[in-house]
Amino acid sequence: MKGFSVCIDRHTIATCVQELGHAISQDYADREVTCIGVLKGVTPFFADLLRTLTMPVTMDTIRLSSYGAARNTSHHVRILKNLDSCITGKHVLVIEEIVDSGCTLAFLLKHLAEHNPASLHVVTLLNKEARREVHVPITYEGMRVEDAFLIGYGLDLDETCRNLPDILATD
């Protein structure tokens, strides 16, 4: 893709997903977990990660908006699609493809905590800590990435490129 180059290839992604799944499965070996994927970008990672988990899992999704058509967060987070299930008293694992400013995730964690889950943890494939504006607790981190615009493996450019199997960065 013009103007982009591969920064994380599909094999590195697959290895990272396997390692995250193994760690999560060990930590939750004796418990059922409700995995909540944050749409839309999480879809490839969500599906791949769920297939690695060995404990009982239920799944749900939530869709938030804080970017619109922009490349930077507006800091105004809206819920576009809420959960379909009740998480009260359940062990909840929020699954994100990338944590950037932290604003959206902070909003989501506050929203979910209001439903009194038994536990609430976060897994992210990518942690872009250089752009963090709000501290958010990340229990499981796949990889730290530099401050570059990323596409592929769920990350989009105006709703395109989510289907690319590698993660690409601007040149």
N, C-alpha and C positions, 0 to 999 in steps of 0.2 A: 504494500500500500504506500503510495507516494507520501513522503514526509514523515513516515514512521518506520521504525526498525524493531525487530524482535528483541525484547528485553528479558522475557521469561518464556522459555519454550514449553511446549505441551508435556514433555517428559519430566521436566522439573516441576511443573504444576501437579502432574499425577503423583509424583513421589511425595510432594508436600501434602497433598490431600490424604494419601495413605497414612502418613505420619500423624497428621491431625486426627484422623479417624481412630487410629490405634490408641492415642493418648486419651481421647474422649471415651472410647469404649472401656478402657481400664478404669478411668475415674468414675464412670457411671455403671459399672458392671452389674451391680445389684439393684439398679433403679430404672424405672421407665422415664424417658425424657421426652418432652414436647419440644420439637425443633421448629423454630419460627424463622422462615426465610424472608428477607426483606427484598421485595420485588422492585424492579424487574431484574436488575443486574445480577442478582445472586443465583439465578436459575441454573446455570451449568455447574457452579460450585456446590449448590444445595443438592442437586441430584447426585453428583459424584460423591460428595461427603456422606450422604445418607446411605449409599450402597456400601460404605466401608464400616458402618457402625454395627456392632454385634449385640447391643442390648435392645430391649423393647423400645420402640420409637413411635410416637405419633407426630404428625406434621401439620403445620398451618403456615399461612403466609399473611403478610401485612404489606401494604404499599404506602409509601410516604413520598412527599414531594418537598424538596427544598431548593432544587436547581432550576426547574422549568427548562428552558432552552439554553440557559447559560452554562458556562464551565465552572462557575464559582457559586457557592451556596448563597442563597438570599437571606439565610438565617430565619426565614419564616417557614416553619415546617407544618405541613398539612397531612392528615391521614386521608388517603384516597380509597383505601380498602382496609377495613379493620379485620381483626381475627374472627374466624368462624367458630372457634371453640373457647371454652372456659379454661383459664389457666390457674385458677385459684387452687392453692395447695399442690401444684405440680412443679416438677423440676423443669425449668425452661432454659433452653439454649438458643440464643439469638444468633443466627448465621448471616454474616455479611460478607460480600466479596471484597470490600475495601472500606477502611475507616480513614477518613480524610480530616476534615476540620473537627469532627466529633460532635458537631451541633445536632445533626439528625439523630445520631445514636443516643446522645444524652436525652433528647426529647423522647425517643422510643423507650429507653430504659425507665424513665420517669413514668411514662404512660403504662408500661407493663407492670411496674412495681405497685401501682394503684390497684391491681387485680390480685395482690397478695399471693404470688407464687411461693412455693416452698424454697426454691432457689432460682437465681437468675444470673446466667453467665453468658459471655459473648465469645464467639469464635469468628475470626476474620482470616481470609486468605492473605490479604494485603494490608499492611499498616503503613500509611503515609504520615508518619509522625511529624515530619518537618512542617506540615500544614496544620497541626493540631491547634485549635483555639480553645477547646473545652476538654478537660480531663475526662476520659471515659475508661472504665475498667475493662481490659481485654484479657480474658482468661486463657484463650488459645489463639496464638498468632502464627500464621504461616510464614510470611516473609515481610521484611521491611523493604519499602521501595522509596526511591528518591522522588523529589517533587518534580514530576513530569506528567504531562497529560497522557493517560493510558487508555488503550482500547483493546477489545478482544476478550474472550472467555467471560462474556457477560457485560463487560464495560463497553459503553457506547460512545459514538460520535453522532449526535442528532438521531438517536434510535437505530443507527446502523452499526455494523461491525461486531455486534454481540456474539455472533456465531463463529468468529475466528477462534481456532483452537489454541493459539498462542497469545500472549499478552505483548502488545506493541507499545512503544513510547515515541513521542515526538522526537525527531532528529535535532 
